[in-house]
Amino acid sequence: MNNQQFSIIDRIRSFKYAFNGLKLFFINDHNGRVHLFAALAAIALSFYLKISRIEWIAVLSVISMVFVAEIINSSIEKLADVVSPDYHPKIKVVKDLAAAAVLVAAILAAAVGAIVFIPKLFL
């Protein structure tokens, strides 16, 4: 057990690592930039269509879920590349599973987007 004293300053400093991770994600990850563009488009459309609070919650929730899934996927891929730089069938399974998590999140985001935006755009 760690007996180190709790420190607000240390907790605040730890945010720097998280923000650096976001910066690295958007700078270095092509899919991160694609998701960022899609998120900004969805947010702009949400403002334009004046969606309800509940719709905002749904849209922002799925946007966040896609980002979280993609960040975890990218982390797993980078770690797997360090652990096994050469092709390994078990590493491939791990990478495929992480990519599947992003796919599930993106499908849900598209479904929520369709439910929220299609009636306002076309009906």
The 8 nearest C-alpha neighbors of each residue, nearest first, counted from 0:
[[1, 2, 3, 4, 5, 6, 9, 10],
 [0, 2, 3, 4, 5, 6, 9, 10],
 [3, 1, 0, 4, 5, 6, 9, 7],
 [2, 4, 1, 5, 6, 0, 9, 7],
 [3, 5, 6, 2, 1, 7, 9, 8],
 [6, 4, 3, 7, 9, 10, 2, 8],
 [5, 7, 9, 8, 4, 10, 11, 3],
 [6, 8, 10, 9, 11, 5, 12, 13],
 [7, 9, 11, 6, 10, 12, 13, 5],
 [10, 8, 12, 6, 11, 7, 13, 5],
 [9, 11, 7, 13, 12, 8, 6, 14],
 [10, 12, 8, 13, 9, 14, 7, 15],
 [13, 11, 9, 14, 10, 15, 8, 16],
 [12, 14, 10, 15, 11, 16, 9, 17],
 [15, 13, 17, 12, 16, 11, 18, 10],
 [14, 16, 18, 13, 17, 12, 19, 11],
 [17, 15, 19, 14, 18, 13, 20, 12],
 [16, 18, 20, 14, 19, 15, 21, 13],
 [17, 19, 21, 15, 20, 16, 14, 22],
 [18, 20, 16, 22, 17, 21, 15, 23],
 [19, 21, 17, 23, 18, 22, 24, 16],
 [22, 20, 24, 18, 19, 23, 25, 17],
 [21, 23, 19, 25, 20, 24, 26, 18],
 [24, 22, 20, 26, 21, 25, 27, 19],
 [23, 25, 21, 28, 22, 27, 26, 20],
 [24, 26, 31, 22, 23, 32, 28, 27],
 [27, 25, 23, 24, 22, 28, 32, 29],
 [28, 26, 24, 23, 25, 29, 31, 22],
 [27, 29, 31, 24, 30, 25, 26, 32],
 [28, 30, 32, 31, 33, 27, 25, 26],
 [31, 29, 33, 32, 28, 34, 69, 35],
 [32, 30, 28, 34, 25, 29, 33, 35],
 [31, 33, 35, 29, 30, 34, 25, 36],
 [32, 34, 30, 36, 35, 31, 37, 29],
 [35, 33, 37, 31, 32, 36, 38, 30],
 [34, 36, 32, 38, 33, 37, 31, 39],
 [35, 37, 39, 33, 34, 38, 40, 32],
 [38, 36, 34, 40, 35, 39, 41, 33],
 [39, 37, 35, 41, 40, 36, 34, 42],
 [38, 40, 42, 36, 41, 37, 43, 35],
 [39, 41, 37, 43, 38, 42, 44, 36],
 [42, 40, 38, 44, 39, 43, 45, 37],
 [41, 43, 45, 39, 44, 40, 38, 46],
 [44, 42, 40, 46, 45, 41, 39, 47],
 [45, 43, 47, 41, 42, 46, 48, 40],
 [44, 46, 42, 48, 43, 47, 50, 49],
 [47, 45, 49, 43, 44, 48, 42, 50],
 [46, 48, 44, 45, 49, 43, 50, 42],
 [49, 47, 45, 46, 50, 44, 119, 116],
 [50, 48, 46, 47, 45, 51, 44, 52],
 [49, 51, 48, 45, 54, 55, 52, 46],
 [52, 50, 54, 53, 55, 49, 56, 45],
 [53, 51, 55, 54, 56, 50, 57, 49],
 [52, 54, 56, 55, 51, 57, 50, 58],
 [53, 55, 57, 51, 56, 52, 50, 58],
 [56, 54, 52, 58, 53, 57, 59, 51],
 [55, 57, 53, 59, 54, 58, 60, 52],
 [56, 58, 54, 60, 55, 59, 61, 53],
 [59, 57, 55, 60, 61, 56, 54, 62],
 [58, 60, 62, 56, 61, 57, 55, 63],
 [61, 59, 57, 63, 58, 62, 56, 64],
 [60, 62, 64, 108, 63, 58, 59, 65],
 [63, 61, 59, 65, 64, 60, 38, 58],
 [64, 62, 66, 60, 61, 65, 59, 67],
 [63, 65, 61, 67, 62, 66, 68, 60],
 [64, 66, 68, 104, 62, 63, 67, 105],
 [67, 65, 63, 69, 64, 68, 70, 62],
 [66, 68, 64, 70, 65, 69, 63, 71],
 [67, 69, 101, 65, 71, 66, 70, 72],
 [70, 68, 72, 66, 71, 67, 101, 73],
 [71, 69, 73, 67, 72, 68, 66, 74],
 [70, 72, 74, 68, 69, 73, 75, 67],
 [73, 71, 69, 97, 75, 70, 74, 68],
 [72, 74, 76, 70, 71, 75, 69, 77],
 [75, 73, 71, 77, 72, 76, 78, 70],
 [74, 76, 78, 72, 73, 77, 79, 71],
 [75, 77, 79, 73, 74, 78, 94, 80],
 [78, 76, 80, 74, 79, 75, 73, 81],
 [77, 79, 75, 81, 80, 76, 74, 82],
 [78, 80, 82, 76, 81, 77, 83, 75],
 [79, 81, 84, 77, 83, 78, 82, 76],
 [82, 80, 78, 79, 83, 84, 77, 76],
 [83, 81, 79, 80, 78, 84, 77, 90],
 [82, 84, 80, 85, 81, 79, 87, 86],
 [85, 83, 80, 81, 82, 86, 79, 87],
 [86, 84, 83, 87, 80, 82, 81, 90],
 [87, 85, 88, 84, 83, 90, 91, 89],
 [86, 88, 90, 89, 91, 85, 83, 84],
 [89, 87, 91, 90, 92, 86, 93, 85],
 [88, 90, 92, 91, 87, 93, 94, 86],
 [91, 89, 93, 87, 92, 88, 94, 79],
 [92, 90, 88, 94, 89, 93, 95, 87],
 [91, 93, 95, 89, 90, 94, 96, 88],
 [94, 92, 90, 96, 91, 95, 97, 89],
 [95, 93, 91, 97, 96, 92, 76, 98],
 [94, 96, 98, 92, 97, 93, 91, 99],
 [97, 95, 99, 93, 98, 94, 92, 100],
 [96, 98, 72, 94, 100, 99, 95, 93],
 [99, 97, 95, 101, 100, 96, 72, 94],
 [98, 100, 102, 96, 101, 97, 95, 103],
 [101, 99, 103, 97, 98, 102, 68, 104],
 [102, 100, 104, 68, 98, 99, 103, 69],
 [101, 103, 99, 105, 100, 104, 106, 98],
 [104, 102, 106, 100, 101, 105, 99, 107],
 [105, 103, 101, 107, 65, 102, 106, 108],
 [104, 106, 108, 102, 107, 103, 65, 101],
 [107, 105, 109, 103, 108, 104, 102, 110],
 [106, 108, 110, 104, 105, 109, 111, 103],
 [109, 107, 105, 61, 111, 106, 110, 112],
 [108, 110, 112, 106, 107, 111, 113, 105],
 [109, 111, 107, 113, 112, 108, 106, 114],
 [112, 110, 114, 108, 113, 109, 115, 107],
 [113, 111, 109, 115, 110, 114, 116, 108],
 [112, 114, 110, 117, 116, 111, 115, 109],
 [115, 113, 111, 112, 116, 117, 110, 118],
 [116, 114, 112, 113, 111, 117, 54, 118],
 [115, 117, 119, 113, 112, 118, 114, 120],
 [118, 116, 120, 113, 119, 121, 114, 115],
 [119, 117, 122, 121, 120, 116, 115, 114],
 [118, 120, 116, 117, 121, 122, 48, 115],
 [121, 119, 117, 118, 116, 122, 48, 115],
 [120, 122, 118, 117, 119, 116, 113, 115],
 [121, 118, 119, 120, 117, 116, 115, 114]]
